[in-house]
């Protein structure tokens, strides 16, 4: 990672939640856990509570830099895409490439005792906690094998969302040239088991349907698939939908977009501009908690309305108090007038002049 970023932070798993990460700058993160090295390229936003995570696909092991230097693990996909997004960003690598020189894609299957992807999910959850990012605001995106990892992570981190393009749903349905080296690697960990026994033992790491059953949960998945790619349509898309519709756990959403892109390698994902565009649209529509902003505004409006009503009530109370005081004064005056009137009516002068008043009233 030192060749990619200026700064690499090395931590233990239990240090992540409380570490003071730099904000708004790209850095490498290396986590050593159970003698395995997990590598991520990360950029954490200071003013955005969303997180987009990108997984890796297949890699050619003979790739070299422009100056002829052999590219070595860790391998990242789309790690430079942080520049396209204002959200927090993670690109994570598969540790398997450190431990085998033949494997070109590993699907994070891991070893007998450790499922690499499960550890990656713990790392991402702890980063999210550190940054106060809710699961609802985490999006996993990638294509092909990275799409498979995205679906698995979306299943392990409940409430997060998944966006994939030409993904695998079952490792065993993919190309033999990529799957066989993986099982040669696994055979070292399972020397007494046949390949079919290894497949059965690790089925939840190889087939997302089996993981859904294990977790009793199906994430919210949005799936873009090229209808011109036979391997994607016939080996992955159709079998997945047929199995998914029979799952009692399937009570969420699978949104599928079919598009046709005829090119030499039809399994390849959409080109960068189109991919960035539909990720941004997805984030805008589903991630940035507009509902939460609305709720906050609503709460603020309610507080202001309550304060206004309280002030109006206080004003009314003052008016009522003033009127009550005026009423008391009028009653006092009225009592005084009634007393004066009684005194006058009972006076001798009033009684003596009564006949005269009666005579005067006759001429009115």
Residue pairs with C-beta under 8 A, 6 or more apart in sequence:
1 8
1 28
1 30
1 39
1 41
1 74
2 8
2 28
4 28
4 41
4 76
4 79
5 26
5 27
5 28
5 41
6 26
6 27
7 22
7 25
7 27
7 28
8 27
8 28
8 29
8 30
9 19
9 21
9 27
9 28
9 29
9 30
10 30
10 31
10 32
11 19
11 29
11 30
11 31
12 31
12 32
12 33
13 31
13 33
13 119
13 122
13 123
13 126
16 31
16 123
16 126
16 127
16 130
17 126
17 129
17 130
18 130
19 130
21 27
21 42
21 44
21 127
21 130
21 131
22 44
23 44
23 45
23 46
24 43
24 44
24 45
24 46
25 43
26 41
26 42
26 43
26 82
27 41
27 42
27 43
28 39
28 40
28 41
28 42
29 39
29 40
29 41
29 42
29 123
30 37
30 38
30 39
30 40
31 37
31 38
31 39
31 40
31 123
32 38
33 119
34 113
34 114
34 119
36 95
36 114
36 116
36 119
37 74
37 95
37 98
38 92
38 93
38 95
38 116
38 119
38 120
38 123
39 74
39 76
39 92
39 93
39 95
40 90
40 91
40 92
40 93
40 123
41 76
41 79
41 82
41 90
41 91
42 88
42 89
42 90
42 91
42 127
43 82
43 88
43 89
44 88
44 89
44 127
44 131
45 86
45 87
45 88
45 89
47 86
48 86
48 87
48 88
48 288
49 131
49 132
49 133
49 134
49 137
49 288
49 289
50 87
50 88
50 133
50 137
50 138
50 139
50 283
50 287
50 288
51 87
51 88
51 89
51 90
51 124
51 127
51 128
51 131
51 133
51 137
51 138
51 139
52 85
52 87
52 88
52 89
52 90
52 138
52 139
52 141
52 279
52 283
53 89
53 90
53 91
53 92
53 124
53 138
53 139
53 140
53 141
53 150
53 153
54 76
54 77
54 78
54 79
54 81
54 89
54 90
54 91
54 92
54 141
54 142
54 146
55 77
55 91
55 92
55 140
55 141
55 142
55 145
55 146
55 147
55 149
55 150
55 153
56 75
56 76
56 77
56 91
56 92
56 93
56 94
56 142
56 145
56 146
56 149
57 77
57 105
57 142
57 143
57 144
57 145
57 146
58 104
58 105
58 144
58 145
58 178
59 75
59 97
59 104
59 105
60 104
61 101
61 102
61 104
62 70
63 70
63 71
64 70
64 71
65 71
73 93
73 97
73 98
74 93
74 94
74 95
74 97
74 98
75 93
75 94
75 97
76 91
76 92
76 93
77 91
77 142
77 146
78 91
78 142
79 91
81 89
81 91
81 276
82 89
82 91
84 276
84 280
85 279
85 280
85 283
87 283
87 287
88 131
88 133
90 124
90 127
92 120
92 123
92 124
94 106
94 107
94 108
94 116
94 149
95 108
95 110
95 116
96 103
96 106
96 108
96 109
96 110
96 116
96 185
97 103
97 106
99 185
100 106
100 181
100 185
102 181
102 184
102 185
103 181
103 182
103 185
104 178
104 181
105 144
105 145
105 178
105 182
106 116
106 145
106 182
106 185
107 145
107 148
107 149
107 168
107 171
107 182
107 205
107 206
108 115
108 116
108 117
108 120
108 149
108 152
108 205
109 115
109 116
109 117
109 171
109 182
109 186
109 202
109 205
109 206
110 116
110 117
110 118
110 205
111 186
111 189
112 186
112 189
112 190
115 205
117 149
117 152
117 153
117 156
117 205
118 156
120 149
120 153
121 153
121 156
121 157
124 138
124 153
124 157
125 157
127 133
128 134
128 135
128 138
134 159
134 289
135 157
135 158
135 159
135 160
136 159
136 160
136 161
136 287
136 289
137 287
137 288
137 289
138 157
138 159
138 160
138 161
139 160
139 161
139 162
139 163
139 279
139 282
139 283
139 286
139 287
140 149
140 150
140 151
140 153
140 154
140 160
140 161
140 162
140 163
141 150
141 162
141 163
141 164
141 279
142 149
142 150
142 164
142 165
142 167
143 164
143 165
143 166
143 167
143 268
143 269
144 166
144 167
144 168
144 267
144 269
145 168
145 174
146 167
147 164
147 165
147 166
147 167
147 168
148 167
148 168
148 169
148 171
148 208
150 162
150 163
150 164
150 167
151 162
151 164
151 167
151 169
151 208
151 219
151 221
152 205
152 208
152 211
153 160
153 162
154 160
154 161
154 162
154 219
154 220
154 221
155 208
155 211
155 212
155 215
155 217
155 218
155 219
156 215
158 217
158 219
160 219
161 219
161 220
161 222
161 282
161 286
161 287
162 219
162 220
162 221
162 222
163 221
163 222
163 224
163 278
163 279
163 282
164 221
164 222
164 223
164 224
165 223
165 224
165 225
165 269
165 270
165 275
166 224
166 225
166 226
166 229
166 232
166 267
166 268
166 269
167 223
167 236
168 174
168 236
169 207
169 208
169 209
169 236
169 239
169 240
170 206
170 207
170 208
170 209
170 236
170 239
170 240
171 179
171 182
171 206
171 207
172 179
172 199
172 206
172 207
173 235
173 236
173 239
174 231
174 235
175 231
183 195
183 198
186 198
186 202
187 195
187 198
190 197
190 198
190 201
193 201
199 206
203 210
204 210
204 211
204 213
204 214
205 211
208 240
209 240
209 243
209 244
209 247
212 218
212 244
212 247
212 249
212 250
213 247
213 249
216 249
217 249
218 244
218 247
218 249
218 250
218 251
218 252
219 252
220 252
220 253
221 252
221 253
221 254
221 255
222 255
222 256
222 257
222 282
223 237
223 254
223 255
223 256
223 257
224 256
224 257
224 259
224 270
224 278
225 232
225 233
225 236
225 237
225 256
225 257
225 258
225 259
226 232
226 259
226 260
226 261
226 266
226 267
227 233
227 258
227 259
227 260
228 260
228 261
228 262
228 263
228 266
229 266
229 267
230 266
231 267
232 266
232 267
237 256
241 254
241 256
244 250
244 254
259 270
261 270
269 275
270 278
344 350
